[in-house]
């Protein structure tokens, strides 16, 4: 059977021929036809059998058949690692080279601006890791309302890495009507519930038994102590003339340590793990693919989706704690039917892990006994008071992490001290500036002597400024120097608050007064006030009930001055004139001395004329 028999269109067939694909693999042969029909697919096949092409080709053909304006996201492929996301993006680029569809790859560890720009331009196919997808969706850059196809790749690895809650959250954003495809190298029982809730009447495609290793890979195991693993690894790489080797370690610190030790033996090596930046990881992978590196030391971050053509050897420096991970590790070699070799190192404490791997694969791994460093330590690792095994590598990794933090803190303090010294040097005047300043002072003194002025007093050393006894006055509307929010009015006198006269004026202002009305004549009603005689006194405008018993001769006068009620509304001028009030002091007896309240008010210019 050929790809043409699967019903693929000509542009995709041409792209597959350019990539060297002649006949479909078993997973492609069984998964592509139902995927082209729009049915849900559950694919289980060992790694390196072409699962990416099994879902990429149908997606490209279905989306190209019915283009949509605006280029919304119509297909989403969710992957667990950045390396796998990049590999899938490259596959879409290769298989769809003769189509007008756009795709984008988003993952964490790098800046989001280029990814956001690609999304804003519009993409048909989006390949993403869960973390960055959720981040950009929450920011409003990812819209999945028009999604048609959803693919969950490496589902078991997604769950092993703790992404189960993220996956369930992302599933709530997807429309109910869509095509779903789930592919994985292993199908453990833990993901059965997810499969049942995600897929509807799926076509089940199982090419090989669950978690079975590739038969073309030659496997072997060396029993060796922990301290001699690096020596044995270097000797095997040199004796077997290894072209390119992928070495798996259990910890990030172990990966760095093995890479350094291999470099001492003259073997070019680099480490990739989660603490490395995405740029450094991509550069290491590029150098390894280009043949610049003989060994690439990695943690399980490279156990899934890392596709390296013609990888000759895979070394398990530490056996994995999860047996299924062993299948993924050795699956990096022997891809697409090619041969490969997988070598494992096992110390005495790792023998239970080896038995679990053999139980999973249903085969025993051949043991190589003739080597320079056979196992000599037959003691189980020590345990703590809680019964947990004490791993020396973990303790060493924690010590290295503490040392790295101390080095970073020391470097940060040194940088801060250096910056402080530079700022102090920049603020301090240079000797040339001090000499120039002295010359300027001398020229000013000579100029003042020639003009007959008194020489300026020499500048004294700066002393700490003392707080003034009283706050200085400022212009109206501004704040005092003490920070008070009350404005200060500017007076002609230096200090209007100093002196008893001001206090008298304040007492005069607060003293009780009799409220009187000025006589209003007919001329005043027409806007022409009549002058009063000197002896005429102002009468009160209105009396209270307590004043009704006063002299009767004032009652008719007050009654005559009371304006008659009118039905018509008075003008504003008349009302203002009727409400005019005159404040006068009551007459005092003759010969009575003046008190302080009878002094002329200093606040008169600031009274309101009401």
C-alpha positions in Angstrom: 0.0 0.0 0.0 1.2 3.6 -0.8 0.2 7.0 0.6 -1.9 7.5 -2.6 -4.0 4.5 -1.6 -4.9 6.2 1.7 -6.7 9.0 -0.1 -4.3 11.9 0.4 -4.3 14.8 -2.0 -1.5 15.6 -4.5 0.2 18.5 -2.6 0.6 16.3 0.5 1.8 13.4 -1.5 4.4 15.6 -3.2 5.6 16.8 0.2 5.9 13.3 1.6 7.9 12.2 -1.5 10.3 15.1 -0.9 10.8 13.9 2.7 11.6 10.4 1.4 8.4 8.7 2.5 7.5 5.9 0.1 5.3 3.5 2.0 3.1 4.3 5.1 4.0 2.7 8.5 1.4 0.5 10.2 0.1 3.3 12.4 -0.2 5.6 9.4 -2.0 2.9 7.4 -4.6 2.3 10.0 -5.1 5.9 11.4 -5.1 8.1 8.3 -8.3 6.8 6.6 -10.6 7.2 9.7 -9.0 10.6 10.5 -9.8 11.8 7.0 -13.5 10.8 7.6 -13.6 13.0 10.7 -13.9 10.2 13.2 -12.2 10.2 16.6 -9.0 8.1 16.7 -7.2 6.4 19.6 -3.7 5.4 18.5 -1.3 3.3 20.6 2.1 2.6 19.0 5.7 2.5 20.1 7.8 5.6 19.6 9.5 6.2 16.3 6.7 4.6 14.2 5.4 7.8 12.6 2.5 8.9 14.8 3.1 12.6 13.9 2.4 12.0 10.2 -0.6 9.8 11.1 -2.5 12.9 12.4 -0.6 15.7 10.6 -1.5 14.6 7.1 -5.3 14.3 7.7 -5.4 17.7 9.5 -3.7 19.4 6.6 -6.0 17.8 4.0 -9.3 18.6 6.0 -8.4 22.2 6.7 -7.2 22.9 3.1 -10.5 21.6 1.7 -12.6 24.3 3.5 -10.6 27.5 4.2 -12.1 30.1 6.6 -11.7 33.9 6.4 -9.7 35.5 9.1 -7.6 32.4 9.8 -9.0 31.4 13.2 -7.4 28.5 15.1 -9.0 25.4 13.6 -6.7 22.7 14.9 -4.9 22.4 18.2 -2.1 19.9 19.0 -1.2 19.7 22.7 2.2 18.2 23.6 4.0 17.8 26.9 7.5 19.2 26.1 9.0 22.0 24.1 11.2 19.7 22.0 8.2 17.7 20.9 6.3 20.8 20.1 9.1 22.1 17.9 9.4 18.7 16.2 5.7 18.6 15.4 5.8 22.1 14.1 8.7 21.1 11.7 6.6 18.2 10.5 3.6 20.4 9.7 6.0 22.8 7.9 7.4 19.9 5.8 4.1 18.1 5.0 2.2 21.3 4.2 4.9 23.0 2.2 2.6 23.0 -0.9 -0.4 24.3 0.9 -1.4 27.8 2.0 -2.2 26.9 5.6 -0.4 28.6 8.5 0.8 27.1 11.7 2.5 28.4 14.9 4.3 26.8 17.8 4.0 28.2 21.3 5.9 27.0 24.4 7.4 28.4 27.5 11.0 29.3 28.4 11.2 32.0 25.8 9.7 35.5 25.2 6.1 35.5 24.2 6.2 38.5 21.8 7.1 36.6 18.6 4.5 34.0 19.4 1.9 36.7 20.1 2.7 38.4 16.8 2.2 35.1 14.9 -1.1 34.6 16.6 -2.2 38.1 15.7 -1.4 37.5 12.0 -3.7 34.5 12.1 -2.9 30.7 12.2 -4.9 27.7 11.1 -2.9 25.1 13.2 -1.5 25.7 16.7 1.0 23.4 18.4 1.4 24.2 22.1 2.5 23.1 25.5 -0.1 23.4 28.3 1.6 26.1 30.3 2.1 28.7 27.6 -1.3 27.9 26.0 -3.0 28.7 29.3 -1.0 31.8 29.8 -1.7 33.3 26.3 -5.4 32.3 26.6 -5.8 34.1 29.9 -4.2 37.2 28.3 -6.8 37.1 25.4 -4.4 36.1 22.6 -5.7 32.6 22.0 -9.3 32.0 20.9 -10.6 28.5 20.4 -14.2 29.1 19.7 -13.9 27.9 16.0 -11.7 24.8 16.8 -12.5 21.8 14.6 -9.7 19.3 15.4 -8.0 18.6 18.7 -5.0 16.2 19.1 -3.5 15.1 22.4 -0.1 13.7 21.7 1.9 11.6 24.2 -1.0 11.5 26.5 0.6 9.2 29.0 3.6 11.5 29.3 1.3 14.4 29.7 -0.2 12.8 32.7 3.1 11.6 34.1 4.4 15.2 34.1 1.5 16.4 36.2 -0.4 18.2 33.4 -3.7 16.3 34.0 -5.3 19.3 35.7 -4.1 21.7 33.0 -5.5 19.4 30.3 -8.9 19.2 31.9 -9.0 23.0 32.2 -8.1 23.4 28.5 -10.8 20.9 27.5 -13.4 23.2 29.0 -12.4 25.9 26.5 -13.0 23.7 23.4 -16.3 23.5 21.6 -18.4 20.4 22.1 -18.5 19.5 18.4 -15.0 18.6 17.2 -12.8 15.8 16.0 -10.5 14.4 18.7 -7.4 12.2 18.2 -5.3 10.8 21.0 -1.9 9.2 20.4 0.5 7.7 22.8 3.4 5.2 22.9 1.9 3.5 26.0 -1.6 3.1 27.2 -1.6 2.6 31.0 -4.9 2.2 32.8 -4.6 5.6 34.5 -5.7 7.4 31.3 -8.7 5.2 30.6 -11.1 7.7 32.3 -9.7 10.5 30.2 -10.1 8.5 27.0 -13.7 7.6 27.8 -14.6 11.2 28.6 -12.7 12.7 25.6 -13.4 10.4 22.7 -16.7 9.4 21.3 -16.9 6.1 19.5 -13.2 6.2 18.6 -11.4 4.0 16.1 -8.8 2.1 18.2 -5.5 1.6 16.5 -2.9 -0.5 18.3 0.0 -1.5 16.2 2.2 -3.2 18.8 1.6 -4.6 22.3 1.4 -2.0 25.1 4.9 -0.7 26.1 6.8 -3.1 23.9 10.3 -2.0 22.9 11.5 -1.9 19.3 12.7 -5.4 18.3 15.5 -3.9 16.1 17.2 -2.4 19.1 20.0 -4.4 20.6 19.9 -4.2 24.4 22.5 -4.9 27.1 23.2 -4.1 30.7 26.4 -3.6 32.6 26.6 -4.2 36.4 28.9 -1.5 37.7 29.2 0.6 40.8 28.2 4.2 40.9 31.7 5.6 41.1 32.8 3.8 38.0 29.9 4.5 35.7 31.5 7.6 34.0 34.8 5.7 33.4 32.9 2.8 31.8 30.8 5.2 29.7 33.9 7.0 28.3 35.6 3.7 27.5 32.6 2.3 25.6 32.2 5.5 23.6 35.8 5.3 22.5 36.1 1.5 22.0 32.8 1.2 20.1 33.5 4.2 17.9 30.2 5.7 18.8 29.1 8.3 16.3 26.5 10.0 18.4 25.2 8.9 21.8 22.3 10.0 23.9 23.0 9.6 27.6 20.1 9.6 30.2 20.6 10.6 33.8 18.1 10.8 36.6 18.9 14.3 37.9 19.9 17.6 36.3 23.0 17.9 38.5 24.0 14.4 37.3 23.6 15.5 33.7 25.9 18.4 34.2 28.5 16.3 36.1 28.6 13.5 33.4 29.0 16.1 30.6 32.0 17.7 32.5 33.6 14.3 33.1 33.2 13.2 29.5 34.9 16.4 28.4 37.9 15.5 30.6 38.2 12.2 28.6 38.3 14.2 25.3 34.7 13.5 24.3 32.7 16.5 23.2 29.5 16.6 25.3 26.7 18.9 26.4 23.8 18.7 28.8 20.2 19.6 28.4 17.6 19.6 31.1 14.8 21.8 32.6 17.2 24.3 34.2 18.8 25.1 30.8 17.3 28.0 28.8 15.4 27.2 25.7 18.0 28.9 23.6 20.8 26.7 25.2 18.7 23.6 24.7 18.0 24.3 21.1 21.7 25.1 20.4 22.8 21.9 22.1 20.4 19.9 20.0 21.4 21.7 16.8 25.1 20.9 17.5 24.3 17.3 18.3 22.4 16.8 15.0 25.2 18.6 13.1 27.8 16.2 14.5 29.6 18.8 16.6 28.9 16.9 19.8 29.6 13.2 20.3 27.4 12.8 23.4 24.3 14.6 24.5 23.5 14.1 28.2 19.9 14.7 29.1 17.2 14.0 31.7 13.9 12.5 30.9 12.9 15.8 29.2 14.4 14.3 26.0 12.8 10.8 26.5 9.7 11.8 24.5 9.5 13.3 21.0 13.2 13.9 20.4 13.8 12.8 16.8 17.4 12.4 15.9 18.1 10.6 12.6 20.6 7.7 12.7 21.2 7.9 16.4 23.5 5.0 17.0 23.5 4.5 20.8 21.4 5.2 23.8 23.0 4.9 27.3 20.9 4.6 30.5 23.5 6.0 32.9 20.8 5.7 35.6 17.8 3.3 35.3 14.5 5.1 35.4 12.2 4.7 38.3 9.2 4.3 36.0 9.6 1.2 33.8 7.6 2.8 30.9 10.2 5.5 30.7 12.8 3.0 29.7 10.8 2.2 26.5 10.8 5.8 25.6 14.5 6.3 26.2 15.6 3.4 24.0 13.1 4.4 21.4 15.2 7.4 20.5 17.4 5.0 18.5 16.2 2.5 15.9 13.7 5.0 14.5 11.8 4.3 11.2 13.0 0.7 11.1 16.7 1.5 11.5 18.9 -0.5 13.9 20.3 0.9 17.2 21.9 -0.2 20.4 20.7 0.5 24.0 23.2 0.0 26.9 22.2 0.3 30.5 24.3 0.7 33.7 23.0 -0.9 36.8 24.4 -0.7 40.4 23.4 -2.9 43.3 20.6 -0.5 44.4 19.1 -0.4 40.9 18.5 -4.1 40.5 14.8 -3.9 41.6 14.3 -1.3 38.8 15.9 -3.6 36.3 13.5 -6.4 37.3 10.5 -4.1 36.8 11.7 -3.2 33.3 12.1 -6.8 32.3 8.7 -7.6 33.7 7.1 -4.8 31.6 8.9 -5.8 28.3 8.5 -9.5 28.8 12.1 -10.2 28.0 15.3 -10.4 29.9 18.1 -8.0 29.0 21.5 -9.7 28.3 24.2 -8.9 30.9 27.8 -8.1 29.8 30.1 -9.3 32.5 33.5 -8.8 31.0 34.5 -5.2 31.6 37.3 -3.5 33.6 35.0 -2.3 36.5 32.8 -5.1 37.7 30.4 -4.5 40.6 32.2 -4.7 44.0 29.7 -3.0 46.3 26.8 -5.2 47.4 25.2 -3.1 50.0 21.8 -1.5 50.0 21.7 2.3 50.3 21.1 3.7 53.8 17.7 4.8 54.9 16.6 7.8 57.0 14.5 7.6 60.2 11.3 7.6 58.1 12.4 4.6 56.1 13.2 6.4 52.9 16.2 5.5 50.9 19.0 8.1 51.1 20.3 8.7 47.6 23.8 10.1 47.5 23.3 11.7 44.1 20.3 13.7 45.5 22.4 14.9 48.5 25.2 15.9 46.1 22.7 17.7 43.9 21.3 19.7 46.8 24.8 20.6 48.0 25.6 21.8 44.4 22.4 23.8 44.3 23.3 25.5 47.6 26.8 26.3 46.4 25.4 27.7 43.2 23.0 30.0 45.2 25.9 31.2 47.3 27.9 32.0 44.2 25.0 33.9 42.6 24.5 35.9 45.8 28.2 36.7 46.1 28.2 37.8 42.5 25.1 40.0 43.0 26.6 41.6 46.1 29.9 42.3 44.2 28.0 43.9 41.3 26.0 46.1 43.7 29.2 47.2 45.5 30.9 47.9 42.2 27.9 50.0 41.1 27.9 51.9 44.4 31.6 52.7 44.0 31.1 53.9 40.5 28.3 56.2 41.5 30.4 57.6 44.4 33.3 58.2 42.0 31.0 59.9 39.5 29.5 62.2 42.2 32.9 63.2 43.7 34.5 66.3 42.0 37.7 65.6 40.1 41.0 67.4 41.1 40.8 69.5 37.9 37.3 70.7 38.8 38.4 71.6 42.4 41.4 73.6 41.0 39.1 75.3 38.5 36.6 76.1 41.3 39.4 77.7 43.4 40.5 79.8 40.5 36.9 81.1 40.1 36.7 82.1 43.7 40.0 84.0 43.5 38.8 85.9 40.4 35.5 86.8 42.2 37.5 88.2 45.2 39.7 90.3 42.9 36.7 91.6 41.1 34.9 92.6 44.4 38.1 94.4 45.7 38.4 96.3 42.4 34.7 97.5 42.8 35.2 98.5 46.4 32.9 95.8 47.7 33.5 93.8 50.9 35.0 90.5 50.1 32.7 87.6 50.4 33.0 85.4 53.5 34.8 82.1 52.9 32.5 79.2 52.5 32.3 77.1 55.6 31.8 73.4 55.8 28.2 72.4 55.4 26.4 72.0 58.7 23.1 70.3 59.3 20.3 72.7 58.7 18.4 73.7 61.9 14.7 74.0 61.9 13.5 77.6 61.9 11.8 78.9 65.0 8.7 80.0 63.0 7.5 79.0 59.6 8.3 81.5 56.9 5.4 83.2 55.1 4.7 82.4 51.5 2.6 83.9 48.8 -1.2 83.4 49.0 -2.4 79.9 48.0 0.8 78.1 48.7 1.8 75.8 51.5 4.0 76.6 54.5 7.4 75.1 54.8 6.2 72.9 57.6 4.0 71.0 55.2 0.8 72.4 56.5 -2.1 72.6 54.0 -3.3 75.9 55.3 -2.5 78.9 53.0 -0.7 81.9 54.4 -1.8 85.4 53.5 1.0 87.9 52.8 0.9 91.1 54.9 2.7 94.3 54.5 4.1 94.0 58.0 7.0 91.6 58.7 5.2 89.6 61.4 1.5 90.5 61.9 1.2 88.0 64.8 3.7 89.8 66.9 2.1 92.5 69.2 -0.8 93.0 71.5 -2.7 95.2 69.0 -3.4 92.3 66.8 -4.8 90.3 69.8 -7.0 93.3 70.6 -8.3 93.3 67.1 -9.0 89.6 67.3 -11.0 90.2 70.5 -12.8 93.1 68.8 -13.7 90.8 66.0 -15.1 88.1 68.3 -16.9 90.6 70.7 -20.8 90.5 70.6 -22.5 93.3 68.7 -26.0 94.7 68.2 -27.5 94.1 64.9 -29.1 97.3 63.6 -30.8 98.3 60.4 -29.9 101.5 58.6 -32.8 103.8 57.8 -33.9 103.3 54.3 -35.5 106.1 52.4 -37.3 106.2 49.1 -34.1 107.2 47.4 -32.4 104.1 48.8 -35.1 101.9 47.4 -34.4 103.4 44.0 -30.6 102.8 44.3 -29.7 106.3 45.7 -28.7 105.9 49.3 -29.6 108.9 51.6 -26.9 110.3 53.9 -27.6 110.0 57.6 -27.3 112.7 60.0 -24.7 112.5 62.8 -27.3 112.1 65.5 -29.4 109.5 63.7 -29.0 106.0 65.1 -29.6 102.8 63.3 -32.5 100.8 64.5 -32.7 97.0 64.6 -34.2 95.3 61.6 -36.2 92.7 63.4 -37.2 92.0 67.0 -37.4 88.8 68.8 -40.2 87.9 71.1 -38.1 88.8 74.1 -37.8 92.4 72.8 -41.6 93.0 72.4 -41.8 94.6 75.8 -39.5 97.4 75.0 -40.4 101.1 74.6 -43.4 101.8 72.5 -42.0 104.8 70.6 -39.7 102.5 68.6 -42.5 100.2 67.5 -44.2 102.6 65.1 -40.8 103.6 63.7 -39.9 100.0 63.1 -43.4 99.3 61.8 -43.0 102.2 59.3 -39.7 100.9 58.1 -41.0 97.4 57.6 -41.6 96.9 53.8 -45.1 96.1 52.8 -45.7 92.7 51.4 -46.1 92.5 47.6 -47.5 89.9 45.3 -44.9 90.6 42.7 -41.4 89.3 43.0 -38.8 91.9 43.8 -35.8 92.5 41.6 -32.4 91.3 42.7 -31.3 95.0 43.2 -34.2 95.7 45.6 -33.6 92.5 47.6 -29.9 93.3 47.9 -30.7 96.9 49.1 -33.3 95.7 51.6 -30.9 93.2 53.1 -28.1 95.7 53.5 -26.9 95.8 57.1 -24.9 98.3 59.0 -22.7 97.3 61.9 -22.1 100.0 64.5 -21.0 100.0 68.1 -23.5 101.0 70.8 -23.0 104.5 72.2 -20.8 104.5 75.3 -21.1 106.9 78.2 -19.1 110.1 78.1 -15.8 110.0 79.8 -15.6 106.2 79.7 -12.1 105.0 78.8 -11.6 103.1 75.6 -10.9 99.4 76.0 -9.1 97.2 73.6 -12.2 96.1 71.8 -12.9 99.7 70.7 -9.7 100.1 68.9 -9.6 100.4 65.2 -9.6 97.0 63.6 -6.5 95.9 61.8 -8.5 93.3 59.9 -10.7 95.9 58.2 -9.3 95.4 54.7 -10.2 91.7 54.8 -13.8 92.1 56.1 -16.5 91.0 53.7 -18.9 93.7 52.7 -22.3 92.0 53.3 
